[in-house]
Amino acid sequence: MTILALAAPATAHAGGNAETRIDGRNLRAEHTRRKIVAATRALVEETFALPKVAEIALRAGVSVRSVFQHFQEVDSLFLVVFDEILGEAQSEWEAVEPIGPLAGRIEAFVTRRAAACERVLPVRFAAIAVEASSPGMVERAKVARALTRQNIERAFRPELDRLQPNDRRQMLDALRAALDWDMWMTMRRFHGLPVEEAQAVWHKIITGLMGADV
């Protein structure tokens, strides 16, 4: 009895140490993973390109081997960064309600859409390099565009609902194409328009579309 009584606390203590060691390793691993993701995000936002593993490791202050221990390939790491940035943009989106004057809703939607697209611009531009070969990226783009369509349909429902079904669909498709994030990327990166001018272009296009058919 005496031996068992003495042994029990020792066993529990050893188990506690093992759990502490495991928790410590998990925390360190998660800390390293977050450093890698943060470094990748910083590089993408600075360069508008998918960084090399060596660049990520240097920025994160870890070894190249450590990067591959957490992410088997750069594409999977990039998707984590993409999800993080897109998730932030989506969480900050404030829906434009289908009430009030059309001009005011156009102004509000263009302003908010421009801010969201500007936030994801670096990662969206970098995604061009991997989208053709990445099913994950293709699916994310599809979901993002579907969400944009829903937001457009909500904001301009009064005007859309006055149209015949075929005209309604075409108008919605036209608005979605005009407000696509790749349109924003074209204006900002390829045409070199400042944010304010790119917004003005969007405003003119949307006003023209809605004013011509409503």
N, C-alpha and C positions, 0 to 999 in steps of 0.2 A: 504493500500500500504506500509505503513511504517513497519507494523508487518511482512508482507511477505518479504520485502526487508531485514529485519534484520534476519529473520528465515533462508533464503536461505544459507548464508555463514555458519551458524551454522550446518546445515544439511550436507553440503559438507564436513565440517571439521570432523564431526563425522564419515562420511563414510570413509574418508581418514584414520582415526585412526583404523577403523575396518580392512581395507585392510592391513595396516601396521602390525597389530597384526597377521593376517592370514599369511602374508609373513614371519613374524618372526617365527611363529610356523612351517611353512614349512621348513624354513632354518634350524631350530634346529632339526627337524625330519630327514632331509637329512643328517645333520652332524652326528647324532647318528647312522643312518643307515650305513654311510661310516665307522664309527669307528668299528661297528660290523663286517662289511665285511673285513676290514683291520686286525682286531684281528683274525678272522677265517683264513684268508690267512696266517698270520704269524705263527699260530699254526700248520696249515697243512704243511707248508714249514719246520718247525722245527721237527715235529714228524712223517711226512708221514702217518698221520692217521686222521680220522674224529673226531674233538674234541667234547667234551660234552658241553652242553649249559652253564653249570656253569663255565667251563674254558673260554669259549668265553666271557661271561659277565665280568668275573674278568679281563681278558686281555683288554677288551674294556672300562672298568671303568663304566659299566652300570649295571642295574639290570637284573636278569633272565627274569623278566616280560617284560622289554623293548625289549629284544631279540625276544620274542614271539610276541610282538606287531608289529614288523617289518617283522618277518619271522615266519610263522605258524609252520614250522618244520625245523629241521636241514638240511634235504636233499635239500630243496629249497635254503637255504643259501649256501650250498656247491656248488650247480649248478651255483650260481652267481659268486663264487670264481673261479670255473672251467672255466667259460666263460671268466672271466677277464684274467686269466693267459694264456689260449689257444689263446685268441684274441691278446695278446701281442706277443706271439710266431709267430702267423701267420702274423701279421703286420710287423715283423722284418725279415720275410723270404725273401731271395733274390733268385729269380729263377735262375737255372742253364740253360743257353741257349744251344740249340742243335747244337753248333758249336765248332770247335776245336778238338784236340785229345781226344780220349776216356779216356785215363788215367787221363788227367787233369779234365775232367768232373766228373769222379768217385771220385777223390780226393775232388773236390769242393762240390759235393753232400753229400758225407759222412761227411765232416766237418760241413756243414750247418745243415744237418739232426741231427747230434749228438748234436749240440748246442741247437736246438729246442727241442729235446727230453729231454735233461738234464734240460731245463727250466721247462718243464711240469712234470718232473719225480715225485716230491712229490705229486702233486694233482692227477696224474694218478694212483700212487700206492694207495692213499687213496680211489680212486674211486672204487677199487675192492670190497670194503665193501658194496657199495650201487648199483653197476651196475645191479646185478641180479633182483633187485626189483624197479629199477628206469627207466621207459621208457624214461625220459628226458636224462639220462646218456647214455643209449643205442643209442639213436638218435644222440647225440653229437659224440660218438665214431664212428658211421657209417659215419657221415659227415667228420670227421677228416681223416678217412682212405681213403675216396673217394678223398679228396684233395691231400693226399700223393700220391695216384696212379696217379693223374693228373700230379703232379710235376715230378714223376719218368718218366712217358711217355714223358713228354716234354724234359727232360734232355737227354734221351737216344733214342730219336725218330729215328735218322739215323740208328742205329743198329737194332732197333725193326722193322723198315720198310723193312729191307732186308729179314726178316723171312716170312715163310708161315703163313697164318692167325692163324692156330691152335698153331704153334710153338710160334708165337708172343704173343698170349694170355697167354700161359704157362710161357713164359719168364717174362712177365709183372707181372703175379701172383707170380712167384718166387721172383722177386725183391721186390714186395710189402710185401711179407711175411718176407723176410730177413730184410727189413728196417722198419718193424712195430715198433711202440713205445713200445709194450710189449716185443719185442726182446731186445730193449735197457734196459728196466726195468729188464729183466732176467739177462742180463750181469752185470748190475750195482748193483742190490740189492741182487740177489740170488747167483750169482757167485762172487760177490765182486770185479769185475774188475775196475781198475781206468779208468777215461775217455779216456786217451790216448790208453790204451790197448783195450778197447771196440771199439774205432774207428778203431784200427788196425784190429780187427776181422771183422768188417763190410767191411773194405776195401778189405780184403782177400776174403771174401764171394762174394762180388759184382764183383771183378776182375775175380774170378773163374767162376762165372756164365756167365759173358759177354764174357770172353775169350774162353769159351768152345763152344760157339754157334755163334760167329760172325767172 
